[in-house]
């Protein structure tokens, strides 16, 4: 792992308030530090439209029906182009199927079906933010690595499985679960799906709706460790109780990229590599960002800095305009040469952060990491409305951004693809940054100061 001293003359990392992490489809932060670092977030809450004590069944049906009417009418009307890849007839059929299921379905099942209706737009920004307070979940925290789904934390009762891989839940393999859960998850591409998949793999209600388990009370989970598999009947717990339980995470030293995740932007000086590392976690706090950029420039002017690394891998967006001062400075700087400027991308790079990355294609930047979770040509400029009874929040796009006029790739692809393995993560390694620091471009040398 590459470490260095914090940049002395740049604005300290306390440059602004932490990001408001509300990534599409994120369910809950099981272990706060790990969850934020890996791209999970806390859910939005909503009041239930379902049955309170003594509630009349007919009244409940009427409330959910009114919410469904609101969603089916307002979402297509408000969205800039809801039917860009979905037929109106298919949407009407899906709405009718949900309506027919209201009487016999739980609130959780209906919430998931509303989420599926919104996700059918094929727009990562358009979604129903589920109220997961009534859901049940597996007491695990997981992440999809290059070599499988790793268990990064568990409650005390299942601590022995921390560090194992999950290879199946119920009768479905991970690949089958990905396919079965994808329709409920609003996403632009597979990277965006993988970013959110771990959360849905934990939700018992989603697993049941996807046909993986028969009851939300328990799930049969197959783990693999050291080449051996073990199947466990795991009891689920109500989602609100997860925060009060005692958790056992993997004991590891967090690499540089996972530090200070509560801050929207910060920097570090990797002295032995003569590299300025600039972490941009969220497109928030313009004033703090400007201070940090000015301090970073001041430090570079006083020190022998050979390379600049901009890390966008955990940035889910915000206000794209905030990045403009750094973009202009990088374009005019001595780092704008092959081997002088590197940009790290990841599956969480989305929305405004993706726009910022696309703007840097006009420079000599070398992009490293994973394909972005956002699509280069994508919908955005999100607005919201609430359903009248459940209070579920519906997010929808009001603008389409066409950044690549002659093509429509699913992701912005890195020049050098690096996806961490579970073993590397457990060891506290960052193979993406290590690849950047080891990379050399033939003939590259920073121009000497005049």
Secondary structure, DSSP 8 states (H G I E B T S, - for coil): ----B--SSS--S--S-------TT----SSHHHHHHHT----------S--TT--HHHHHHHHHHHHHHHHHHHHHHSSSTTSSS-HHHHHHHHHHHHHHTTTS-HHHHHHHHHHHHHTT--TT-EEE--GGG-EE-SEEEEEETTEEEEEEEEGGGGGGTT-EEEEETTEEHHHHHHHHGGGS--SSHHHHHHHHHHHHHBHHHHHHTTS-S-TTEEEEEEEETTEEEEEEEE-EEGGGGGGS-EEE------GGGTTTTSSEEEEEEGGGTEEEEEE--B--HHHHHHHHHHHHHHHHHS---EEEEE-TT---B-GGGGHHHHHHHHHSTT-STTTEEEEE-TT--THHHHHHHHGGGTT-EEEES--SS-SSEEEEEEEEE-TTT--EEEEEEEEE---TT---SS---SEE----HHHHHTT--HHHHHHHH---TT-------
